[in-house]
């Protein structure tokens, strides 16, 4: 408990003296000094040399070693693999993205993810042995063990033990989760949802999805299917997405709507209305503080968010604030970094 209290205080402070750590933790100077020496021997902290020119006996200063280990967050998606490598402070030191065919078989997709993860770590100059945890996000329903229990979009993906296979990349612990859930986690950590505890995140683009945070924590549900309202055919998310792009790409439709084209405005409004129907079901069930719109279509900004807000106001008793995601293609991988860090802090650092 003394070690945990000291390490937690040092991580929060960044750099601190023995006296300051003793004041924060309530521990004696002797106890703090013993704990710090043990943590230094284990490689988790370092003693910082005194500044030049300091008169007298300088206070001993210590800092947490963020480079003592690293975590990997990955998105194994339908059209791309994205991998981020971060230190123990969550600072991303390298990121790689490669394209993958939507029709790729499961072994091909998994091999692409493995190669990208290894290349990203090697490219960052990080020893593979220093990777303490991996977390992967993917479309579909992912159960608590990290296995894909149902995938409606990726061929041969149902039944893939994603966490187990990702654990082989670096020979250590690995986790897996739904991509929208990890994107929601990234928003709460460093994005648009930092100020909110109860959040609904909707991934809009080629494939819709949703993630839920309650009290700042991911809510995946009993089987990992919480938020998968897009699979309900009556909601119409997939049909609306196809209707939106039937006469051109999404970027062209949004650009035309921004320019005032009447036909494009009607298609965007129809898409926003269908999106609002599914979103309102989640909003009415959870009454969140915030609705975050992420994914490729979120870059349309108020062209999409404007009509979405209007339709939500018509459908909800009390519509939440609606904002666009802070992130672009890296949101799922960044959420994977956060999930892997949570594991390391809990299981390795004892926090």
Secondary structure, DSSP 4 states (H G I P E B T S, - for coil): -HHHHHHHHHHHHSEEEHHHHHHHH---HHHHHHHHHHHHHTTSEEEEPPPTT--SSPPPEEEE-GGG-EEEEEEE-SSEEEEEEEETT--EEEEEEEE--TT--HHHHHHHHHHHHHHHHHHTT--GGGEEEEEEEESSEE-TTSBEEE-SSSTT-TT-BHHHHHHHHHTS-EEEEEHHHHHHHHHHHHSTTTT-SSEEEEE-SSS-EEEEEETTEE---SSS-TT-GGG-GGG-HHHHHHHHTTTS-HHHHHHHHHTT-HHHHHHHHHHHHHHHHHHHHHHHHH--SEEEEESGGGGGTHHHHHHHHHHHHHH-SSPPEEEE-S-STTHHHHHHHHHHHHHIIIIIS--
